[in-house]
Every structure is written in structure tokens, then in C-alpha cells.
Amino acid sequence: MCGICGIFNFASARPVDRLRIEDMCRAMTHRGPDSQGLLIDGLLGLGMRRLSVIDPEGGSQPMTGETPGIHVVCNGEIYNFRELRRELEAKGHRFATRSDTEVIVHGYEQWGRAVLARLNGMFGLAIWDSAARRLVLGRDPFGVKPLYYARGDGAISFASEVRSLWCGGGVSRSIDLAAVEQYLRYRFVPAPLTAFAGIRKLEAGQALQIDERGVEAFHYSRQGTADLGAVVEAEVTERLWQLIERAVDRQLVADVPLGVMLSGGTDSSVIAAIAAERSHGPLQTFTVGFTGEYRDNEFERARSVASRLGADHHELVISASDFAGFYEQAVFSLEEPVATSSTYPYFRLCEFARRSVTVALTGQGADEPFAGYARHLAERYGAVYRTAPAAARRMIRRGVDLLPRNEQLKRGAAAGSFTDAAWRFEATYSLTDEPLRQALYRPSLRAQTMGSAVESLLSEVSGGDDLHRMLYVDARFSLPDNLLLYGDKMSMATSLEARVPFLDLPLMEFAEAIPSRMKIRRSTQKHILKKALGRWVPKEVVRARKIGFNTPVDEWFRGELSSTIRDRLLAPDSLCVSLLNASALARLLEEHRTGRHNHQRLLFSLLTLEVWNEQFMTPSDAAFRKVVLS
């Protein structure tokens, strides 16, 4: 696990300045505290910071193969490196290390850029082919690892983090208002946009090839359009069981201490169960919760699972004052505004776990392919609502409107009325609808309103019902640019490697081909997955109510933090006041404080945007550079 960076002056004759690459690396020391590697090859410079996980002694980067002039830097892990190594050795390649990164070098020698499609792992990588004067950048199929880039003046620079790009020079700090509009719609910025003008991020499964002809973008991986068709449920369950076990086995490979983030839910519990079975001593497990009588705490469930497994269990408790104390630090580490409230306790959990382990497995990634969210249940049975008599639909909508605190249910009811899948999905994902945007946005922001970020993904799906299509979008939309993005940034801010076994490539390929009817059975979500996981975890864990990684932000914004958020958002010099109608914003704050409506998601999005702006846009260039490089 590392941070990688580089500059390629592909359309100019300027050699790369070594000091610029060194500064880019220095800005990411937290991602790789163990060592640094550099390569300067005329018009090309590569850099990396390394967190040593596999082959600590021999896995230094940039890594070079048998062919002179081919070099690789990789942030991440290649989980099928042993299989690829055997295949490449059979073709005559000779390996010099035990590192997983070396298979990328020899794989490129053997297959060229097609090596990307053979990699099962999480990665952001760069391959430099000196003889061809060609640079290839790639991001893993589901976007577990980010990779940013910026173009200008005949050059392209890239890095695992935005701040590294700035330290390389030639990239200004300014806001992309079109991206901000997308953020206020979805609570994150969909790739390829970022909130920074001129900076883009690779989409999941996307690559760039840069040479004297220019920059070519292409997708080397877009899984999920197959369908198993008429299959027997017992056979699917057996195959799932095998694939999950193999995925966890692959991701347990490490030469450093390893643990599991344990929520007490089904997904993380099964990973912990398999890991505990393979462990030579007590497995290290880690859980976070909140003070008070917060109903969504998972301490009891996690304790029960950990006790059954004989794990060495660790608990972290967070209060509202704790949240206020570390929130801004987490926003800075995140770099991009992401308004999923679980981001911030996850930051503290990673910090907590890093005291004991270097690698942690998580249960992230199972809800998207197996239909674990409320929106999936709504999509599965939405046709019943849409085909009901108009009078019945009006009655349902009026009933929903009488539930002022349930923002998600209101949004779901409104979305469910659309017969067109693209419109329905857009309304499902969108935090703000058109009437609210018209009332809240000032003209400068309203002018930046873009089309749906969902439609292009929908066009990629062939076959399957609308739930199948929604799951495909989920895995390539909110998963990479929201949940996985914060998973990477929060863990790497603390020099912890977080792994996601459910996104193992063979497992995901199979999961996405399973018919929707097996994923939701009556009111049971993730039905087929739960059947498979029942081999490892008790029935009470499998059948327990889904909690999710929720936080008490709603309560805090109506209580301890209500004045704080009001003061920040309505300050005369705030970004929110410059972009939004202040009276409309004040009304939202008051409605939430009094409990008339639940605007926590939108208010949290605005607070995160405000803090992000203060940290990244307000300081002078000199002051910001000093903070980043300190």
C-alpha cells in the first residue's frame, strides 16, 4: 500500500525536475511511512511512498523487470499475484522479489496494457515504457484505490492524492462549480469530476495511455452484464461459499499484523469468522460506537461475535464533542467533500486500529451487488406501487408526507412514481430535487446544473431487470466515489491498509450474474448471500435487523451542535451564503432544529462543503503548501 505520483511532459522537451517529484512524495508520507522511491527518466518522473505489507525487504518501487526501461509504481495489492507469477514463470519470466507488484512489470512485458484486465486487486498504478515513450495509468475495476490527474501545457501529472498534484506545481486551487452542484445532488462528486477545477480522477476500471500522440482514455473492465439464467439456488449458494472463502484467503496474505473491522453485522462477521479460523493466535477485531442511548450502536452484536471467535476485541466510543474535535481533520484527509456521516467515525476507527495492526479487512462492498439497501427493496417491489390506482398512490403519498422526520421514505416515494428507470434512479440517488434546487440555489450555481450522472452507466447494462441495472450502477457510482473513496482516504491518513474481500474480482463477477430474484426473497434482502454465510455465522446474526454504519448526526444537529452548524453556514463570508439563498438555508436549519423536518443529510453536506472550502480554498498558496508539506 502506497502513494504514487508522477509527471510526464509528453508534448514538450522539458525534463522533469526531481525536486517536484520529491515534494509530491512528501505530501503523501502518511500513505507510505516506510520508504520512498524515485525515478527520473528525462521527460518522465515517477515517485512513490511505501507502506510495506508484502515482502518488506524486497518490494521497493519503482520496480523494474527484465526488459530495460519498463518501470511500475503501484498503490494497492494484487491478490492473484501468485497465480500470475506461476503463469509468467511458465512463459520464461524470472522474478527477483516476492512482491505482488513485480507481476505487473512482467505482465506488461508479456501482454502490454492488457495486463490490467488480468489483475485481481485494488490498485492505482502507473507503468512507464521508456522505449515506447508511453505511460499507462490504471484504476482497479471497482475503484477501491483512487488516482487523480491534471493536464496542462503539454504535460500530465498524476497522484494518489490531490495535495500531491498541487505540490508538483502547475495546478491551481479553484472550485469547479459544476462538480459542487453534483456534490449537493449526490453527497459526493462522481468521477471523472472532482470539486477542484482542472483535476480529474480515473473512473473505476478505467485507464489512460499517454504518449506522443496524446492522451487516450479507455475502460479495460466493466463487469456485471452476464446472467446465470436458470440455475438451482443450492448450486449458487455452494459456489458463493467457495468464492467468499477464497477471497478472504487471498486477502489474508500479509507480512505484517492483520485484523478485522467488526461491526457485528453479517458481512464483517463472516470475514472475521474465516480470518479467525486461519489465524495462528487470537484475531484482532475493532468496533466503533457512540455515547448515550443511541439505538444504532452495534457494540453488543460485535462483542457477541468476537466472543464466539475468541478474538482480541477492541472498542472505541465517540461523543458529540469528540466528533466536533476530529471532524475537520478528517475533512482535510478526505480532500474531496463526501457527506456520508460514517466517514468520520471510520477515520477514528482506523486511527484506533493502527495502534495494533497494519492491515484491516472490512465488510464493505456486499450491499451493492447483493441488494442490501432500502432502495433495492423499493426497486424490487416498486412496480406494485406504480401500477396501483391513482387514488391509492395519492393516499400513500399523503401518508408519507405526514411522516416529517423520514426524509429517505419521502424521497423513495417520490422516486417510485417514475416509470422511466433512468428518472427513477436519478430521483432515488438525488438528495435535492428540482423544486428545492430552484428555491435554494443562487443563479451562479443554478447555471452549473448538469444532467444525470446515472444515465451513462445505465446504458452499459445489457439484460436483467431494473433491480439488476440498479445494482450495476451502485457498484460503479456511489461505491467507488463515496464509500470506497472515504475508505481509502481515512485508512491511509493513519497509514493503515484497509482491504475489501467482497470486491474480489471472481466473487463480484459471479455475484453480479446472480438473478435478482435470488437476492431479494419476499422481504429478505441479500437472501442468497445470507444463505451462503449461514455456514460461518449464527442464525441470529444472519437474521438481525440491518443497522449500517450510522451516526447520531441528526440528534447532534438538533442539540449539541445546532448553533455550531448555523454559525458556520450562515456566516456572511461563507461559501454557502455565496452559492445559496440565505433565507431558504435559514429555513432548513430551523425546520431541522425544531424537528419539523429531517434535513440532516443536506445540512451535513453543506457543513462538509463549508469546512472543505475553508481548508482547501481559503489559505494562501504559501500557507497551504506549508501545511501539506509539514
C-alpha positions in Angstrom: 0.0 0.0 0.0 1.5 3.3 -1.0 1.0 6.7 -2.5 2.2 7.1 -6.1 2.8 10.2 -8.2 4.5 11.4 -11.4 4.8 13.9 -14.2 5.2 13.2 -17.9 6.0 16.1 -20.2 4.7 14.1 -23.2 4.3 17.1 -25.6 7.3 19.2 -24.6 11.0 18.9 -24.3 11.2 19.9 -20.7 13.0 17.4 -18.4 11.2 16.7 -15.1 12.6 18.5 -12.0 13.5 15.9 -9.4 12.6 18.3 -6.6 9.0 18.5 -7.8 8.6 14.7 -7.6 10.2 14.7 -4.1 7.6 17.3 -3.0 4.8 15.3 -4.4 6.0 12.3 -2.5 6.5 14.3 0.7 2.9 15.4 0.6 1.8 11.7 0.9 4.2 10.5 3.6 1.2 9.3 5.6 0.3 6.8 2.8 3.8 5.3 2.9 5.8 6.0 6.0 8.3 3.1 5.4 10.3 4.2 2.4 10.4 6.4 -0.7 11.4 5.6 -4.3 12.0 7.9 -7.3 12.8 7.5 -11.0 13.7 10.4 -13.3 13.9 9.5 -16.9 14.2 12.7 -18.9 10.6 13.9 -19.6 9.2 11.4 -17.1 9.4 11.4 -13.3 7.9 8.7 -11.0 7.6 8.7 -7.2 6.1 6.6 -4.5 5.8 6.3 -0.7 5.6 2.8 0.6 3.7 1.1 3.4 5.5 -2.3 3.5 3.0 -5.1 3.6 4.2 -7.9 1.3 8.0 -8.6 1.0 9.1 -5.6 3.1 12.7 -6.1 2.2 12.4 -6.8 -1.5 9.3 -4.9 -2.7 10.8 -1.4 -3.1 9.4 0.7 -6.0 9.6 1.9 -8.7 10.1 -1.7 -9.8 11.9 -2.8 -13.0 11.6 -6.0 -14.9 13.8 -7.9 -17.3 13.2 -5.6 -20.2 15.3 -2.4 -19.7 13.1 0.7 -19.4 9.9 -0.8 -18.1 9.1 0.6 -14.6 6.0 0.3 -12.3 4.7 2.1 -9.3 1.5 0.7 -7.7 -0.7 1.8 -4.8 -2.6 -1.2 -3.6 -2.4 -5.0 -3.6 -2.6 -7.6 -6.4 -4.4 -10.6 -4.8 -3.9 -13.1 -7.6 -0.1 -12.4 -7.9 0.8 -15.9 -7.0 -1.3 -17.4 -9.9 0.0 -14.7 -12.3 3.6 -15.4 -11.1 3.3 -19.1 -11.9 1.8 -18.4 -15.3 4.6 -15.8 -16.1 7.3 -18.1 -14.9 6.0 -20.9 -17.1 6.4 -18.4 -20.0 10.1 -17.9 -19.1 10.0 -14.8 -16.9 12.3 -14.7 -13.9 11.4 -12.9 -10.7 13.7 -11.1 -8.4 11.4 -10.5 -5.4 8.4 -11.9 -3.6 6.4 -8.7 -4.1 3.0 -8.7 -5.7 3.9 -5.6 -7.7 6.5 -7.5 -9.8 3.8 -9.4 -11.6 2.6 -6.1 -13.1 6.1 -5.5 -14.6 6.4 -8.9 -16.1 2.7 -8.9 -17.1 3.3 -5.8 -19.1 6.3 -7.3 -20.7 4.2 -10.3 -21.7 0.8 -8.7 -22.6 1.2 -5.0 -22.8 -1.5 -2.8 -21.4 -3.9 -5.9 -21.5 -2.2 -6.9 -18.2 -4.7 -4.6 -16.4 -7.6 -6.9 -17.2 -5.7 -9.8 -15.6 -5.2 -8.1 -12.2 -7.4 -9.1 -9.3 -6.8 -6.5 -6.7 -7.2 -2.9 -5.5 -4.8 -0.5 -7.2 -3.9 2.8 -8.7 -0.8 2.2 -10.8 1.5 3.7 -13.4 3.6 1.8 -16.0 6.4 3.6 -17.8 7.6 2.1 -21.0 10.7 4.1 -21.8 11.4 2.6 -25.2 7.9 3.4 -26.5 7.9 6.7 -24.5 4.5 5.5 -23.2 2.8 6.0 -19.8 -0.2 3.8 -18.7 -2.3 4.8 -15.7 -4.9 2.5 -14.3 -7.5 2.2 -11.5 -8.9 -1.1 -10.3 -12.2 -2.4 -11.6 -14.4 -1.2 -8.7 -12.4 1.8 -7.7 -11.1 0.8 -4.3 -8.0 2.9 -4.8 -8.2 6.5 -6.3 -6.0 8.0 -8.9 -6.1 11.7 -9.8 -4.6 13.5 -12.7 -4.3 17.0 -14.2 -3.3 18.1 -17.7 -1.7 21.3 -18.9 1.0 22.8 -21.1 1.9 19.6 -22.8 2.2 17.6 -19.6 0.2 15.3 -17.4 0.7 14.9 -13.7 -0.9 12.2 -11.5 -1.1 11.1 -7.9 -2.9 9.1 -5.3 -4.0 12.3 -3.6 -5.0 15.8 -4.7 -2.5 17.6 -2.5 0.4 15.8 -4.2 -0.7 17.3 -7.5 -0.6 20.8 -6.1 2.9 20.2 -4.7 4.1 19.1 -8.2 3.2 22.6 -9.5 1.2 23.8 -12.4 -2.2 23.1 -10.8 -4.3 25.9 -9.4 -6.6 25.8 -6.4 -10.0 26.8 -7.5 -13.6 25.4 -7.3 -15.4 23.5 -10.0 -18.9 24.7 -9.5 -20.4 22.1 -11.8 -18.8 19.5 -9.5 -20.2 21.2 -6.5 -23.7 21.1 -8.0 -23.2 17.3 -8.5 -22.0 17.0 -4.9 -25.1 18.8 -3.5 -27.2 16.4 -5.5 -25.5 13.1 -4.6 -23.4 13.9 -1.4 -20.2 13.1 -3.4 -18.6 14.1 -6.6 -18.9 11.4 -9.4 -15.8 10.6 -11.4 -14.3 11.9 -13.6 -15.1 15.2 -11.8 -13.6 16.4 -8.6 -14.5 19.6 -6.7 -11.2 21.1 -7.9 -11.2 22.8 -11.3 -8.7 21.1 -13.6 -8.2 18.0 -11.6 -9.9 14.8 -12.6 -10.0 11.2 -11.2 -10.0 8.0 -13.2 -13.3 6.1 -13.1 -13.4 2.6 -11.7 -12.0 0.2 -14.3 -10.6 3.0 -16.4 -7.1 3.6 -17.7 -5.2 6.3 -19.6 -2.4 5.8 -22.2 -0.2 8.8 -22.7 2.4 9.0 -25.5 3.5 11.4 -28.3 0.0 11.1 -29.9 -1.7 12.5 -26.8 -4.0 11.0 -24.1 -6.3 8.1 -24.7 -8.8 7.1 -22.1 -10.3 3.6 -22.2 -12.2 1.1 -19.9 -10.4 -2.2 -19.6 -13.0 -3.6 -17.2 -16.8 -3.2 -17.0 -18.1 -6.4 -15.3 -21.7 -7.3 -14.4 -23.8 -7.7 -17.6 -23.9 -11.5 -17.6 -26.8 -13.5 -16.1 -26.6 -17.1 -14.7 -30.1 -17.6 -16.0 -32.0 -20.8 -14.9 -29.8 -22.0 -12.0 -30.5 -24.0 -8.9 -30.3 -22.0 -5.7 -28.3 -24.7 -3.8 -25.7 -24.6 -6.5 -25.4 -20.8 -6.4 -25.1 -20.9 -2.6 -22.3 -23.5 -2.8 -20.4 -21.5 -5.4 -20.8 -18.3 -3.3 -19.5 -20.1 -0.3 -16.4 -21.2 -2.1 -15.7 -17.8 -3.7 -16.1 -15.9 -0.4 -13.7 -18.3 1.3 -11.1 -17.9 -1.4 -11.5 -14.2 -1.5 -10.8 -13.9 2.2 -7.9 -16.3 2.0 -6.3 -14.2 -0.8 -6.7 -11.1 1.2 -5.2 -12.5 4.4 -1.8 -12.6 2.8 0.5 -10.1 4.6 3.9 -10.0 6.2 2.6 -7.5 8.9 -0.1 -7.7 11.7 -3.6 -8.0 10.4 -7.1 -7.5 11.9 -10.8 -7.1 11.0 -13.1 -4.1 11.3 -16.1 -5.8 13.0 -19.5 -4.1 13.1 -21.4 -7.2 14.3 -23.4 -7.3 11.0 -23.4 -10.3 8.7 -20.8 -9.1 6.2 -18.0 -8.2 8.6 -18.8 -11.2 10.9 -18.2 -13.8 8.2 -14.9 -12.2 7.2 -13.9 -12.3 10.9 -15.0 -15.9 11.2 -12.9 -17.1 8.2 -9.9 -15.0 9.3 -10.2 -16.3 12.9 -10.2 -19.9 11.6 -6.9 -19.2 9.7 -5.3 -17.2 12.4 -2.4 -18.6 14.4 -3.5 -16.6 17.5 -6.4 -14.6 18.6 -7.8 -12.4 15.8 -7.7 -8.6 16.4 -11.1 -7.1 15.9 -12.2 -3.4 16.1 -15.6 -1.7 16.6 -16.7 1.9 17.0 -19.9 3.2 18.7 -21.3 6.3 20.3 -22.0 7.6 23.8 -25.6 7.6 25.2 -28.6 5.5 24.3 -28.0 5.7 20.6 -30.2 2.9 19.1 -27.9 2.1 16.2 -24.8 1.2 18.3 -23.5 -2.2 17.4 -21.4 -2.9 20.4 -23.4 -5.8 21.7 -23.5 -7.6 18.4 -19.8 -7.1 17.8 -18.9 -8.3 21.3 -21.0 -11.4 20.8 -19.4 -12.3 17.5 -15.9 -11.6 18.8 -16.5 -13.7 21.9 -17.7 -16.7 19.8 -14.5 -16.4 17.7 -12.2 -16.0 20.7 -11.0 -12.7 19.2 -8.9 -10.0 21.0 -11.7 -7.3 20.7 -11.2 -3.6 20.9 -13.9 -0.9 21.2 -13.9 2.8 20.6 -16.6 5.2 21.9 -17.2 8.6 20.3 -19.2 11.5 21.7 -20.5 14.7 20.0 -17.6 16.7 21.4 -15.2 14.1 20.0 -16.9 14.3 16.6 -16.5 18.1 16.6 -12.9 17.7 17.5 -11.7 15.4 14.8 -14.2 16.3 12.1 -12.1 19.0 10.4 -9.0 16.9 10.5 -10.9 14.1 8.7 -12.3 16.5 6.1 -8.7 17.6 5.3 -7.6 14.0 5.0 -10.5 13.2 2.8 -9.6 16.0 0.3 -12.9 15.7 -1.6 -16.1 16.7 0.0 -18.0 13.5 0.9 -21.1 13.9 3.1 -21.6 10.3 4.3 -21.5 10.8 8.1 -20.0 7.4 8.8 -16.8 8.7 7.1 -15.7 10.5 10.2 -16.1 7.8 12.9 -14.4 5.5 10.4 -11.4 7.9 10.5 -11.1 7.4 14.3 -11.6 3.7 14.0 -8.7 3.4 11.5 -6.6 5.5 13.8 -7.5 3.3 16.7 -6.9 0.0 14.8 -3.5 1.2 13.5 -2.1 1.1 17.1 -2.4 -2.7 16.8 -2.3 -3.7 13.1 -1.1 -2.6 9.7 -3.8 -4.3 7.6 -7.5 -4.5 8.4 -10.2 -6.4 6.5 -13.6 -4.8 6.2 -17.1 -5.9 5.2 -17.6 -3.1 2.7 -18.9 -3.9 -0.8 -21.5 -6.6 -0.1 -24.7 -4.4 -0.1 -24.2 -3.2 -3.7 -24.1 -6.5 -5.6 -26.5 -8.4 -3.2 -29.2 -5.8 -2.7 -28.7 -4.7 0.9 -30.1 -1.2 0.9 -33.7 0.1 1.3 -33.7 1.5 -2.2 -33.2 -2.1 -3.6 -36.2 -3.3 -1.8 -38.2 -0.4 -3.1 -37.0 -1.1 -6.7 -37.8 -4.8 -6.3 -41.5 -4.1 -5.5 -41.9 -0.6 -6.9 -43.9 -1.8 -9.9 -46.8 -2.7 -7.5 -46.9 1.0 -6.4 -46.6 2.3 -9.9 -49.5 0.1 -11.2 -51.8 0.9 -8.3 -54.8 3.1 -9.0 -54.1 6.8 -9.0 -56.3 7.3 -5.9 -54.3 4.7 -4.0 -51.0 6.3 -4.9 -52.2 9.7 -3.8 -53.3 8.3 -0.5 -49.9 6.7 0.0 -48.1 9.9 -0.8 -50.2 11.9 1.6 -49.5 9.3 4.3 -45.8 9.6 3.7 -45.9 13.4 3.8 -47.4 13.1 7.3 -44.1 11.5 8.4 -42.0 14.7 8.7 -38.8 13.0 10.0 -38.4 10.3 7.4 -36.6 12.1 4.5 -35.5 8.8 2.9 -39.0 7.4 2.8 -40.3 10.6 1.2 -37.6 10.6 -1.4 -38.3 7.0 -2.1 -42.0 7.5 -2.6 -41.4 10.4 -4.9 -38.8 8.4 -7.0 -41.1 5.4 -7.1 -43.7 7.2 -9.2 -41.4 7.4 -12.2 -41.9 4.7 -14.8 -38.7 5.5 -16.6 -35.8 3.7 -14.9 -33.2 6.5 -15.5 -35.5 9.1 -14.0 -36.4 6.8 -11.1 -32.8 6.0 -10.3 -31.8 9.7 -10.5 -34.6 10.7 -8.1 -33.5 7.8 -5.8 -29.9 8.9 -5.6 -30.5 12.6 -5.5 -30.6 14.5 -2.2 -32.1 17.6 -3.8 -34.9 17.7 -6.3 -35.6 20.4 -8.9 -38.0 22.5 -6.8 -35.6 22.5 -3.9 -32.7 23.5 -6.2 -34.7 26.3 -7.6 -35.5 27.6 -4.2 -32.1 27.1 -2.6 -29.5 27.8 -5.4 -28.4 31.2 -6.4 -28.3 31.9 -10.1 -24.5 31.3 -10.3 -24.9 27.7 -9.0 -28.2 27.1 -10.8 -26.4 27.8 -14.1 -24.0 24.9 -13.4 -26.7 22.3 -13.1 -25.7 19.2 -15.1 -27.6 16.2 -16.4 -27.8 12.9 -14.6 -24.6 11.1 -13.8 -26.5 7.8 -13.8 -27.7 7.6 -17.4 -24.4 6.7 -19.0 -23.9 3.8 -16.5 -27.4 2.5 -17.2 -26.6 2.4 -20.9 -23.8 -0.1 -20.2 -26.1 -2.8 -18.8 -27.5 -5.4 -21.1 -30.1 -7.8 -19.9 -31.6 -8.3 -16.5 -34.4 -6.5 -14.8 -34.4 -2.9 -13.3 -33.1 -4.1 -10.0 -30.2 -5.8 -11.7 -29.5 -2.5 -13.5 -29.6 -0.5 -10.2 -27.1 -2.9 -8.6 -24.8 -2.4 -11.5 -25.0 1.4 -11.2 -24.5 1.2 -7.4 -21.2 -0.8 -7.8 -19.8 1.8 -10.2 -21.3 5.0 -8.8 -21.8 5.5 -5.1 -19.5 2.7 -4.2 -16.2 3.9 -5.8 -16.8 7.7 -5.4 -18.3 7.7 -2.0 -17.8 4.6 0.2 -14.6 3.3 -1.2 -13.1 6.8 -1.6 -13.6 7.6 2.1 -12.4 4.1 3.0 -9.1 4.7 1.2 -8.6 8.3 2.4 -9.5 7.6 6.1 -7.4 4.5 6.4 -4.4 5.8 4.5 -4.4 9.0 6.6 -3.5 6.8 9.5 -1.1 4.5 7.5 -3.5 1.6 7.7 -4.2 -0.7 4.7 -8.0 -1.5 4.5 -9.0 -4.4 2.4 -12.4 -5.3 1.0 -12.7 -9.1 0.3 -16.3 -8.8 -1.1 -14.9 -6.9 -4.0 -12.6 -9.8 -5.0 -13.0 -9.9 -8.8 -14.1 -13.5 -9.3 -16.6 -13.1 -6.4 -18.0 -9.9 -7.9 -18.2 -11.3 -11.4 -20.3 -14.2 -10.0 -22.4 -12.1 -7.7 -23.4 -9.7 -10.4 -24.5 -12.6 -12.6 -26.9 -14.0 -9.9 -30.5 -13.3 -10.9 -32.3 -10.6 -8.9 -35.0 -13.0 -7.7 -32.3 -14.7 -5.5 -31.1 -11.5 -4.0 -34.4 -10.4 -2.5 -36.9 -13.1 -1.4 -40.1 -11.6 -0.1 -38.9 -9.0 2.4 -35.5 -10.6 3.0 -32.6 -8.7 1.4 -29.3 -10.3 0.4 -31.2 -13.6 0.6 -28.7 -15.7 -1.4 -25.7 -14.2 0.4 -27.2 -14.9 3.8 -27.8 -18.5 2.9 -24.2 -18.9 2.0 -22.9 -17.0 5.1 -25.0 -19.2 7.4 -22.2 -21.7 7.2 -20.0 -19.4 9.3 -22.2 -17.2 11.4 -25.1 -18.0 13.8 -28.7 -17.6 12.6 -29.3 -14.7 15.0 -26.6 -12.7 13.3 -27.8 -13.5 9.8 -31.4 -12.6 10.7 -30.7 -9.5 12.7 -32.0 -6.1 11.6 -29.6 -4.3 9.3 -28.2 -1.3 11.2 -25.5 0.0 8.8 -22.7 2.3 9.9 -25.0 5.1 11.1 -24.1 8.1 13.3 -26.2 10.3 15.6 -25.7 13.4 13.4 -29.5 14.1 13.3 -29.6 14.3 17.1 -26.4 16.3 17.3 -27.6 18.9 14.8 -30.8 19.4 16.8 -28.9 19.5 20.1 -25.2 20.0 21.0 -24.1 21.1 17.5 -27.1 23.1 16.3 -25.6 26.6 17.0 -22.2 25.5 15.5 -23.7 24.5 12.2 -25.9 27.6 12.0 -23.0 29.9 12.7 -20.8 28.2 10.1 -23.3 28.0 7.3 -24.8 31.5 7.7 -21.6 33.4 8.3 -21.6 36.4 5.8 -18.4 35.3 4.2 -19.3 31.6 4.0 -19.2 29.7 0.7 -22.8 28.5 1.3 -24.1 32.1 1.6 -22.3 32.9 -1.7 -23.9 29.9 -3.5 -27.3 29.6 -1.8 -30.3 31.7 -0.9 -29.6 32.6 2.8 -33.3 32.8 3.8 -34.0 29.4 2.3 -31.0 27.9 4.1 -32.0 29.5 7.4 -35.5 27.9 7.0 -33.9 24.5 6.5 -31.8 24.9 9.7 -34.9 26.0 11.7 -37.1 23.2 10.4 -34.4 20.7 11.4 -33.7 22.2 14.8 -37.4 22.1 15.8 -37.9 18.6 14.4 -40.5 19.6 11.8 -38.4 18.0 9.1 -35.2 15.9 8.9 -32.7 17.8 6.8 -29.6 16.2 8.3 -28.2 14.8 5.0 -28.4 18.1 3.2 -27.2 20.1 6.2 -24.3 17.7 6.8 -23.5 18.0 3.1 -23.4 21.8 3.4 -21.3 21.8 6.6 -18.8 19.5 5.0 -18.6 21.7 1.9 -18.1 24.7 4.1 -15.3 23.1 6.1 -13.7 21.8 2.9 -13.7 25.3 1.3 -12.1 26.8 4.4 -9.3 24.3 4.4 -8.6 24.0 0.7 -9.5 27.3 -0.9 -9.1 30.0 1.8 -5.4 29.7 2.7 -2.8 31.4 0.5 -0.7 29.2 -1.7 2.3 29.5 0.6 0.3 28.8 3.7 -1.4 25.8 2.2 1.9 24.4 0.9 3.4 24.7 4.3 0.6 22.8 5.9 0.7 20.0 3.3 4.5 19.5 3.4 4.8 19.9 7.2 
